[in-house]
Amino acid sequence: MGVKRFKLYHYPATRSARVKWLLHELLGDDFDVEVVPLYEGAQHEAKYLELNPNHNVPTLEMLMDDGERVVMLESGAMVTMLADAFPEKGLAPPPLPLGPARARYLQMVHFGGSWMDMMLWQIRVHTHLLPPAARDERTVERYRKKFKAEVEPQLIERLRPGGYICGEAFTAADCLMGQTVLWAKAYGLCQNEVFSGYVSRFTKRPAFTAAYADLGDFTLEAPPERQARFNG
Ligand SMILES: N[C@@H](CCC(=O)N[C@@H](CS)C(=O)NCC(=O)O)C(=O)O
């Protein structure tokens, strides 16, 4: 059984851009996108909560050949699944036979999508999303320090040779890591020149340009009257 059509629920420059970017790499523009206006609270509407009880983006809907609709959550899982689904595009080392390339690749998808993401989300909610009275400056400082001291050196070592996060070749892990590095940069992290080189390489990709064409619709700060809806 195959997938007839993909539909991505998305908001500009957020974690759904990881998946939008990869879909552009794999399918050009041949998929559907619905913007979920997060700053208007659309992620809390009953219809959307049926799809995604975590009230977030991305949500990926797959229309299967037999008419079934499959809904998937979690950007890291989507990136892994989509890259594996199109092996001819060469954006993921094959799972078998087991080897170092696949191990490095999965490690980077999960390091970006869970470990780094967790720190950046805490920095973000306590800087721009929660109402000011609920923000905790100590949390922001703790994760900024940890990110700089522990995460950045690992990334710099991988990126210093001038390639991509898993080596010389661009992979789907870069769709996730690239968005995450841009997110870190928006919060004053990843300032080393090695990151500028990485960004200048991946932003030249047409699929990146297509995925970020809506960047102008994104603002870091949620409107004050909406901040109480964000719960971290
Ligand atoms: N672990 C999830 C996190 C998704 C997530 O939290 N997305 C944010 C945007 S970057 C969101 O939609 N937040 C809306 C809310 O929390 O109400 C993933 O990677 O897919």
PDBQT file of the ligand as one rigid body, heavy atoms in Angstrom, charges set to zero:
ROOT
HETATM    1  N1  LIG A 301       7.897  17.336  19.636  1.00  0.00    +0.000 N 
HETATM    2  C1  LIG A 301       7.017  17.999  18.705  1.00  0.00    +0.000 C 
HETATM    3  C2  LIG A 301       6.871  19.451  19.146  1.00  0.00    +0.000 C 
HETATM    4  C3  LIG A 301       5.949  20.264  18.237  1.00  0.00    +0.000 C 
HETATM    5  C4  LIG A 301       5.693  21.677  18.789  1.00  0.00    +0.000 C 
HETATM    6  O1  LIG A 301       5.661  21.903  20.016  1.00  0.00    +0.000 OA
HETATM    7  N2  LIG A 301       5.449  22.662  17.901  1.00  0.00    +0.000 N 
HETATM    8  C5  LIG A 301       5.219  24.032  18.320  1.00  0.00    +0.000 C 
HETATM    9  C6  LIG A 301       5.719  24.977  17.241  1.00  0.00    +0.000 C 
HETATM   10  S1  LIG A 301       7.481  24.849  17.031  1.00  0.00    +0.000 SA
HETATM   11  C7  LIG A 301       3.726  24.289  18.460  1.00  0.00    +0.000 C 
HETATM   12  O2  LIG A 301       2.983  23.997  17.548  1.00  0.00    +0.000 OA
HETATM   13  N3  LIG A 301       3.278  24.845  19.595  1.00  0.00    +0.000 N 
HETATM   14  C8  LIG A 301       1.918  25.217  19.802  1.00  0.00    +0.000 C 
HETATM   15  C9  LIG A 301       1.475  25.052  21.228  1.00  0.00    +0.000 C 
HETATM   16  O3  LIG A 301       2.296  24.613  22.061  1.00  0.00    +0.000 OA
HETATM   17  O4  LIG A 301       0.325  25.373  21.519  1.00  0.00    +0.000 OA
HETATM   18  C10 LIG A 301       7.578  17.881  17.283  1.00  0.00    +0.000 C 
HETATM   19  O5  LIG A 301       8.814  17.957  17.123  1.00  0.00    +0.000 OA
HETATM   20  O6  LIG A 301       6.800  17.681  16.328  1.00  0.00    +0.000 OA
ENDROOT
TORSDOF 0
